[in-house]
């Protein structure tokens, strides 16, 4: 039986692979036949992700993406034996902070991880010594499209990602590199669990009222990411694939 999302023979870099959507992307990519480079700061949680993956020539790298100047060192390790065929930037932080409480330090932290790292990673991915083309997928958010109270900084970082995706897709098409993003809504991740723990049952009810299909799971986003990494999406670039349970339909 033909699997149009087969990733056999592909080497995929996944940031934020220690939990949530990043972990789900790494696990699914391994089950579809890819060799995966798992990147995150927490080695213990990376090892937990690794334990859930299908066997393969996977690599675990502890790396702090806020240390942007060292991104080339990361690529030297990622592509030391085989060039990369794809990349997923799932690492991200999403503080809910009213504008009066937003500091310059927090602005730099959120933009560094969510946006600047995304741009820097693509810069190195696009170099011939690290890839010969392939697919790049950024994990964005509906917060980049619609407004939420206290999420102006996080939403701004995701809106920046989606805007850059369109220009990057045009710029890198000649290198046979496709660039897209997925746009999840509320997904059952540690980030969401933290928000719910603060807001309680009211927060859960509010979320469910806005998503006709209910809360999403990390694998729901990973399925969309795997599609964009695979050759099944070879004619798709410069766009956002919405995975929101109907949130934006309202």
Secondary structure, 3 states (H helix, E strand, C coil): CCCCCCCCCCEEEEECCCCHHHHHHHHHHHHCCCEEEEEECCHHHHHHHHHCCCCCCCEEEECCCCCHHHHHHHHHHHCCCCCEEEEEECCCCCCCCCHHHCCHHHHHHHHHHHHHHHHHHHHHHCCCCCEEEEEEEEECCHHHCCCCCCCHHHHHHHHHHHHHHHHHHHHHHHHCEEEEEEEECCECCHHHHHHHHHHHHHHHHHHHHHCCCCCECHHHHHHHHHHHHCHHHCCCCCCEEEECCCHHHC
